[in-house]
C-alpha cells in the first residue's frame, strides 16, 4: 500500500491533514502478452483488464504510441514487439512486452516455360507457389477465375497483361500478388482485332 497525506490550510493559517492509503497495484510489472493479427491490417490490442495503460514502441519508453485502455494498431509484414505499462494517479509500472504475430498466406506466381507460338497466339503456363493458404484464386485480365494450382492461358494479342493471385489462410487472413506479363508481337497474329484469353 502507498500512504499519502493531504494537508489543507485555511485563511487564518490553521492547517489540518488527512492520511490515506492507495493500493499501488501499478508498481507490479504486468505480464507479457501475445496477440495474432492479419498481415497489414487493423488490430485492436485489448488487454481485457480494467485500467489505463501507456503503449510504447520501445522498451526504454521513449516512443509513446497511445495512452488508454486499448490500442488500435496497424500491423506490418513481419511480427512486431511493443511494450506497455500500467498507470494510476501516482505511479507507472515497469514495461512489459506485447508480441504481435502477423498471419497471412504467402503467395508467389511462377511462370513456367511457355508453349511455342501458334496461329492461336501465345500460350503461357503459370504455377501458384503458396504457403499457409487454405484456398487460392486466379483472376485473369478477361475476368476468368480459377481455383487451380496451375493454369494455362493463351493471349491472342500482343501487349501487357496483369494476372492476380489471391489467397486466404485458416484464420481468414487474405493477401494477393500480381504478375505483369508482356506478350510480344507475332506477325501472324497482327491481323486479329479482338484480344481474348482462353483458360484450360
VOKEGU-122283 format. One record per residue: x, y, z of N, C-alpha, C, O in turn; residue number from 1. Coordinates in steps of 0.05 Angstrom, whole numbers. Example, Ala and Ser with C-alpha at 12.3 -4.5 7.8 and 13.67 -1.06 7.14 Angstrom:
NODE,264,-114,156,246,-90,156,264,-66,156,285,-66,169,1
NODE,257,-45,142,273,-21,143,258,1,157,268,23,161,2
***
This chain:
NODE,17,-24,0,0,0,0,17,25,0,39,25,12,1
NODE,8,46,-14,22,71,-16,8,92,1,-15,98,-4,2
NODE,22,102,22,9,121,41,13,149,31,35,157,24,3
NODE,-8,165,30,-8,192,20,-20,210,42,-38,202,57,4
NODE,-10,235,44,-20,254,64,-29,280,50,-14,291,33,5
NODE,-53,289,56,-64,313,44,-66,334,66,-79,329,87,6
NODE,-54,357,62,-54,379,82,-70,402,71,-65,412,49,7
NODE,-89,412,87,-106,434,79,-101,457,99,-103,454,123,8
NODE,-96,481,88,-92,505,104,-113,526,98,-118,532,74,9
NODE,-125,538,119,-146,559,114,-134,586,115,-109,589,117,10
NODE,-151,607,113,-141,635,112,-128,644,137,-111,662,136,11
NODE,-135,632,160,-123,640,186,-96,627,191,-83,632,211,12
NODE,-88,611,173,-62,597,176,-64,571,191,-44,557,195,13
NODE,-88,564,199,-92,538,212,-92,516,191,-103,519,169,14
NODE,-81,494,198,-79,472,178,-90,446,191,-90,442,215,15
NODE,-97,428,174,-106,402,182,-96,382,161,-91,390,138,16
NODE,-94,358,168,-84,338,149,-101,313,151,-112,307,172,17
NODE,-101,298,129,-113,272,128,-95,253,114,-83,259,93,18
NODE,-92,229,125,-75,209,114,-92,186,102,-110,177,115,19
NODE,-85,178,78,-100,156,65,-80,138,51,-57,146,46,20
NODE,-89,115,45,-72,95,32,-83,88,4,-107,85,0,21
NODE,-65,86,-15,-71,80,-42,-58,53,-49,-34,49,-45,22
NODE,-74,35,-59,-63,9,-67,-47,12,-93,-57,19,-114,23
NODE,-21,8,-90,-3,13,-112,0,-11,-130,22,-23,-133,24
NODE,-22,-19,-143,-22,-43,-160,-5,-39,-185,5,-58,-196,25
NODE,-2,-14,-193,13,-8,-217,43,-11,-213,59,-11,-233,26
NODE,52,-14,-188,81,-18,-184,89,-47,-191,113,-52,-194,27
NODE,70,-65,-194,76,-92,-202,78,-93,-232,61,-84,-247,28
NODE,100,-106,-241,104,-108,-270,82,-125,-283,78,-147,-274,29
NODE,67,-115,-303,46,-131,-315,58,-154,-331,82,-155,-336,30
NODE,41,-173,-338,50,-197,-352,55,-191,-382,42,-173,-393,31
NODE,72,-206,-394,77,-205,-422,54,-217,-437,42,-237,-428,32
NODE,46,-206,-460,23,-214,-475,30,-220,-503,51,-212,-514,33
NODE,13,-235,-517,17,-242,-545,-10,-240,-559,-30,-250,-550,34
NODE,-9,-228,-583,-33,-225,-600,-26,-234,-628,-3,-233,-636,35
NODE,-46,-243,-642,-42,-251,-670,-62,-236,-688,-86,-235,-681,36
NODE,-53,-225,-709,-70,-210,-727,-62,-215,-756,-41,-226,-762,37
NODE,-79,-207,-774,-73,-210,-803,-52,-190,-811,-50,-168,-800,38
NODE,-37,-197,-831,-15,-180,-841,-27,-155,-855,-46,-156,-870,39
NODE,-15,-132,-848,-23,-106,-860,-53,-101,-856,-67,-94,-875,40
NODE,-61,-103,-831,-90,-99,-825,-92,-86,-798,-73,-85,-783,41
NODE,-116,-77,-791,-122,-64,-765,-124,-86,-744,-136,-107,-749,42
NODE,-113,-81,-721,-114,-100,-698,-118,-84,-673,-104,-65,-667,43
NODE,-138,-92,-657,-143,-79,-631,-129,-94,-609,-135,-118,-605,44
NODE,-111,-81,-595,-98,-92,-572,-115,-86,-547,-113,-64,-536,45
NODE,-132,-104,-540,-149,-101,-517,-139,-119,-494,-138,-143,-497,46
NODE,-131,-107,-472,-117,-121,-451,-136,-137,-433,-127,-151,-415,47
NODE,-162,-133,-436,-182,-149,-421,-179,-145,-391,-184,-163,-376,48
NODE,-171,-121,-383,-169,-115,-354,-174,-85,-351,-168,-69,-369,49
NODE,-184,-78,-328,-190,-50,-322,-165,-34,-317,-145,-45,-307,50
NODE,-165,-9,-325,-143,8,-320,-135,25,-345,-147,22,-366,51
NODE,-116,42,-341,-105,59,-362,-76,50,-367,-61,45,-348,52
NODE,-70,47,-392,-43,37,-399,-30,56,-419,-42,70,-434,53
NODE,-3,56,-417,13,70,-437,27,50,-455,39,31,-445,54
NODE,23,53,-481,35,35,-500,59,48,-514,58,71,-523,55
NODE,81,33,-515,106,44,-526,116,26,-548,111,2,-549,56
NODE,131,39,-566,144,24,-588,170,11,-578,180,-9,-590,57
NODE,182,22,-557,208,12,-548,207,7,-518,191,19,-503,58
NODE,225,-10,-508,226,-17,-480,236,6,-463,229,7,-439,59
NODE,251,25,-474,261,48,-458,239,69,-455,244,89,-441,60
NODE,216,65,-466,193,82,-463,198,111,-473,189,130,-461,61
NODE,212,112,-495,217,138,-508,198,144,-530,193,168,-537,62
NODE,186,124,-543,168,127,-565,140,119,-557,132,96,-560,63
NODE,125,138,-547,98,133,-537,79,131,-561,78,148,-579,64
NODE,63,109,-561,43,105,-583,15,115,-575,2,128,-590,65
NODE,7,109,-550,-20,115,-542,-23,111,-512,-9,95,-500,66
NODE,-41,126,-500,-49,123,-472,-79,118,-471,-94,134,-481,67
NODE,-87,96,-459,-115,89,-458,-119,60,-449,-100,47,-440,68
NODE,-144,51,-451,-150,24,-443,-144,3,-464,-142,-21,-458,69
NODE,-140,11,-489,-133,-7,-511,-117,8,-532,-114,33,-530,70
NODE,-108,-7,-552,-92,5,-573,-101,-5,-600,-102,-30,-604,71
NODE,-107,12,-618,-113,5,-646,-87,6,-662,-75,27,-664,72
NODE,-80,-17,-673,-53,-19,-686,-56,-27,-715,-74,-43,-722,73
NODE,-39,-17,-732,-37,-25,-760,-13,-44,-762,10,-36,-758,74
NODE,-19,-70,-767,3,-89,-768,20,-85,-793,13,-70,-811,75
NODE,42,-99,-794,61,-96,-816,65,-124,-829,50,-143,-825,76
NODE,86,-125,-846,92,-150,-859,103,-171,-840,98,-195,-843,77
NODE,118,-162,-820,131,-180,-801,121,-177,-773,106,-158,-767,78
NODE,128,-195,-755,120,-194,-728,130,-168,-715,150,-157,-723,79
NODE,115,-159,-694,122,-134,-681,125,-139,-651,113,-157,-640,80
NODE,142,-122,-638,146,-123,-610,140,-96,-598,152,-76,-606,81
NODE,120,-94,-580,112,-69,-567,115,-73,-537,122,-94,-527,82
NODE,111,-50,-523,113,-51,-493,90,-34,-482,80,-15,-494,83
NODE,82,-42,-458,61,-27,-444,66,-25,-414,80,-42,-403,84
NODE,55,-5,-402,57,-1,-373,29,5,-361,12,15,-375,85
NODE,25,-2,-336,1,5,-322,5,32,-309,26,39,-299,86
NODE,-17,48,-310,-16,75,-299,-37,78,-277,-58,66,-279,87
NODE,-30,94,-256,-51,104,-238,-43,133,-232,-25,144,-245,88
NODE,-56,145,-213,-52,174,-208,-23,180,-200,-13,202,-206,89
NODE,-10,161,-187,16,168,-175,39,153,-187,62,161,-184,90
NODE,34,130,-200,56,113,-207,53,101,-235,31,100,-246,91
NODE,75,92,-245,75,77,-271,91,52,-267,113,52,-256,92
NODE,81,29,-277,94,4,-273,118,1,-291,122,18,-309,93
NODE,134,-19,-287,155,-26,-306,142,-36,-332,119,-45,-332,94
NODE,156,-33,-355,144,-41,-380,144,-72,-383,162,-85,-375,95
NODE,123,-81,-396,121,-110,-403,117,-111,-433,108,-92,-446,96
NODE,124,-134,-445,124,-136,-474,97,-145,-484,82,-160,-471,97
NODE,91,-136,-508,68,-146,-524,79,-155,-551,90,-139,-567,98
NODE,77,-181,-556,87,-192,-582,63,-195,-600,43,-207,-593,99
NODE,65,-183,-624,44,-184,-644,54,-201,-667,72,-193,-682,100
NODE,42,-225,-670,49,-243,-692,30,-238,-715,5,-238,-711,101
NODE,41,-234,-739,24,-230,-762,19,-256,-777,37,-273,-779,102
NODE,-4,-258,-788,-11,-283,-803,-22,-276,-830,-35,-255,-834,103
NODE,-17,-293,-849,-28,-289,-876,-15,-309,-895,6,-320,-889,104
NODE,-29,-314,-917,-17,-333,-936,7,-321,-951,7,-297,-957,105
NODE,26,-337,-956,50,-329,-972,45,-338,-1001,41,-362,-1006,106
NODE,45,-319,-1019,37,-325,-1047,59,-316,-1066,73,-296,-1061,107
NODE,63,-331,-1087,81,-323,-1109,71,-336,-1135,59,-358,-1135,108
NODE,76,-322,-1157,68,-332,-1184,93,-340,-1199,112,-324,-1202,109
NODE,94,-364,-1208,117,-374,-1223,108,-380,-1252,89,-394,-1257,110
NODE,122,-367,-1270,116,-372,-1299,133,-395,-1309,157,-393,-1311,111
NODE,120,-416,-1317,134,-439,-1328,141,-433,-1358,133,-412,-1368,112
NODE,155,-451,-1370,162,-447,-1398,137,-445,-1415,119,-461,-1413,113
NODE,137,-425,-1433,113,-422,-1450,114,-441,-1473,136,-451,-1481,114
NODE,91,-446,-1485,89,-464,-1508,98,-449,-1533,97,-424,-1534,115
NODE,107,-463,-1553,114,-450,-1578,91,-434,-1590,68,-441,-1587,116
NODE,97,-412,-1603,77,-395,-1615,62,-411,-1637,74,-427,-1650,117
NODE,36,-405,-1640,20,-418,-1660,0,-397,-1671,0,-374,-1663,118
NODE,-16,-406,-1689,-36,-388,-1700,-57,-379,-1680,-71,-359,-1684,119
NODE,-58,-393,-1657,-77,-385,-1637,-66,-364,-1618,-82,-352,-1603,120
NODE,-40,-359,-1619,-29,-338,-1601,-7,-349,-1583,4,-371,-1588,121
NODE,-1,-334,-1563,20,-341,-1544,7,-355,-1520,-12,-345,-1508,122
NODE,16,-379,-1513,6,-395,-1491,26,-396,-1469,49,-402,-1473,123
NODE,17,-389,-1444,34,-388,-1421,23,-407,-1399,-1,-410,-1397,124
NODE,42,-418,-1383,34,-435,-1361,43,-421,-1335,66,-412,-1333,125
NODE,25,-419,-1316,30,-406,-1290,25,-426,-1267,6,-442,-1268,126
NODE,43,-424,-1247,41,-441,-1224,39,-424,-1199,55,-405,-1196,127
NODE,21,-430,-1181,19,-415,-1156,36,-429,-1135,33,-452,-1128,128
NODE,55,-413,-1124,71,-423,-1102,60,-411,-1076,60,-387,-1073,129
NODE,50,-428,-1058,37,-418,-1035,47,-432,-1009,58,-453,-1010,130
NODE,42,-418,-987,47,-430,-961,26,-418,-942,21,-394,-942,131
NODE,15,-435,-925,-6,-427,-906,-30,-416,-920,-43,-397,-910,132
NODE,-37,-427,-942,-61,-418,-957,-82,-441,-957,-76,-463,-966,133
NODE,-106,-435,-948,-127,-455,-948,-142,-455,-975,-153,-476,-983,134
NODE,-141,-433,-989,-152,-432,-1016,-138,-410,-1032,-129,-391,-1020,135
NODE,-138,-413,-1058,-127,-392,-1076,-147,-387,-1099,-165,-402,-1104,136
NODE,-143,-364,-1112,-160,-357,-1135,-144,-340,-1154,-133,-319,-1147,137
NODE,-143,-349,-1179,-131,-333,-1200,-152,-314,-1212,-176,-322,-1214,138
NODE,-144,-290,-1219,-161,-271,-1234,-146,-262,-1258,-125,-250,-1256,139
NODE,-156,-269,-1282,-143,-263,-1307,-154,-237,-1319,-175,-229,-1312,140
NODE,-139,-225,-1338,-147,-200,-1349,-175,-199,-1362,-187,-178,-1363,141
NODE,-184,-222,-1372,-211,-222,-1384,-233,-228,-1364,-256,-232,-1372,142
NODE,-226,-230,-1338,-246,-235,-1318,-249,-264,-1311,-264,-271,-1292,143
NODE,-235,-282,-1325,-236,-310,-1318,-225,-315,-1290,-206,-302,-1282,144
NODE,-237,-334,-1275,-229,-341,-1248,-223,-371,-1247,-238,-387,-1258,145
NODE,-202,-378,-1233,-195,-406,-1230,-184,-411,-1202,-169,-394,-1191,146
NODE,-191,-433,-1190,-180,-441,-1164,-159,-463,-1166,-152,-474,-1145,147
NODE,-150,-469,-1189,-130,-490,-1193,-102,-480,-1185,-97,-456,-1185,148
NODE,-85,-498,-1178,-57,-490,-1171,-41,-482,-1196,-23,-466,-1195,149
NODE,-47,-495,-1219,-34,-488,-1244,-55,-481,-1265,-76,-493,-1267,150
NODE,-48,-461,-1281,-66,-452,-1302,-51,-448,-1328,-26,-443,-1328,151
NODE,-65,-450,-1350,-53,-445,-1377,-71,-424,-1390,-96,-427,-1391,152
NODE,-59,-403,-1401,-74,-382,-1414,-61,-375,-1441,-37,-374,-1443,153
NODE,-79,-371,-1460,-69,-363,-1487,-78,-334,-1493,-101,-327,-1490,154
NODE,-58,-318,-1501,-63,-290,-1507,-60,-286,-1537,-39,-291,-1549,155
NODE,-81,-277,-1550,-82,-274,-1579,-73,-247,-1589,-71,-243,-1613,156
NODE,-68,-228,-1571,-59,-202,-1579,-34,-194,-1563,-33,-201,-1540,157
NODE,-14,-181,-1575,9,-172,-1561,1,-150,-1541,-19,-136,-1546,158
NODE,17,-146,-1521,12,-125,-1501,20,-134,-1473,32,-155,-1470,159
NODE,12,-118,-1454,18,-124,-1426,-8,-133,-1412,-29,-121,-1415,160
NODE,-6,-154,-1397,-29,-166,-1383,-21,-170,-1354,0,-180,-1348,161
NODE,-39,-162,-1336,-34,-166,-1307,-51,-188,-1296,-75,-189,-1300,162
NODE,-38,-207,-1283,-51,-231,-1272,-50,-229,-1242,-29,-223,-1230,163
NODE,-72,-234,-1229,-74,-232,-1200,-78,-260,-1187,-91,-277,-1199,164
NODE,-65,-264,-1164,-69,-288,-1149,-76,-280,-1120,-61,-266,-1107,165
NODE,-99,-289,-1111,-109,-283,-1084,-108,-309,-1068,-110,-331,-1078,166
NODE,-105,-305,-1041,-105,-328,-1024,-115,-321,-996,-116,-298,-988,167
NODE,-123,-342,-981,-133,-339,-954,-123,-362,-937,-122,-384,-946,168
NODE,-116,-356,-912,-108,-378,-894,-131,-385,-875,-153,-375,-878,169
NODE,-126,-404,-857,-147,-414,-840,-157,-393,-820,-180,-396,-810,170
NODE,-142,-372,-815,-151,-351,-797,-170,-331,-811,-182,-314,-798,171
NODE,-171,-334,-837,-187,-315,-853,-171,-291,-863,-183,-273,-874,172
NODE,-145,-292,-859,-128,-270,-868,-123,-274,-898,-118,-296,-908,173
NODE,-125,-252,-913,-122,-253,-942,-98,-237,-951,-89,-219,-937,174
NODE,-89,-244,-975,-67,-229,-988,-69,-234,-1018,-83,-252,-1027,175
NODE,-54,-218,-1033,-54,-221,-1062,-28,-212,-1073,-14,-195,-1062,176
NODE,-21,-223,-1096,2,-215,-1112,-6,-212,-1141,-26,-224,-1149,177
NODE,9,-198,-1156,3,-195,-1184,28,-200,-1201,51,-199,-1191,178
NODE,24,-206,-1226,46,-213,-1244,40,-199,-1271,19,-202,-1283,179
NODE,59,-182,-1279,55,-167,-1304,69,-183,-1327,93,-187,-1327,180
NODE,53,-191,-1346,63,-207,-1368,63,-191,-1394,44,-177,-1400,181
NODE,85,-192,-1408,88,-178,-1433,87,-198,-1456,104,-216,-1457,182
NODE,68,-196,-1474,65,-214,-1497,76,-199,-1521,66,-178,-1529,183
NODE,97,-210,-1533,109,-198,-1556,92,-200,-1581,76,-219,-1583,184
NODE,95,-182,-1599,80,-182,-1624,90,-205,-1642,114,-210,-1644,185
NODE,70,-219,-1654,76,-241,-1673,64,-233,-1699,40,-227,-1700,186
NODE,79,-234,-1721,69,-225,-1747,44,-239,-1755,26,-226,-1766,187
NODE,42,-264,-1750,18,-279,-1759,-7,-272,-1744,-29,-278,-1752,188
NODE,-3,-258,-1721,-26,-251,-1705,-35,-222,-1708,-55,-215,-1696,189
NODE,-20,-206,-1722,-26,-177,-1722,-53,-171,-1735,-64,-149,-1729,190
NODE,-64,-189,-1751,-89,-183,-1764,-113,-188,-1746,-135,-180,-1752,191
NODE,-108,-200,-1723,-130,-205,-1704,-137,-179,-1691,-119,-165,-1681,192
NODE,-162,-172,-1690,-171,-147,-1679,-181,-149,-1650,-180,-129,-1635,193
NODE,-190,-172,-1641,-201,-175,-1615,-182,-192,-1597,-172,-213,-1605,194
NODE,-176,-181,-1573,-159,-196,-1554,-176,-215,-1538,-198,-207,-1529,195
NODE,-167,-239,-1536,-182,-258,-1519,-163,-276,-1505,-140,-279,-1514,196
NODE,-172,-288,-1483,-156,-306,-1468,-172,-332,-1464,-195,-331,-1458,197
NODE,-159,-354,-1469,-172,-380,-1465,-157,-394,-1443,-133,-398,-1444,198
NODE,-173,-403,-1423,-161,-417,-1399,-170,-446,-1400,-193,-452,-1404,199
NODE,-151,-464,-1394,-157,-492,-1395,-155,-503,-1366,-159,-527,-1361,200
***
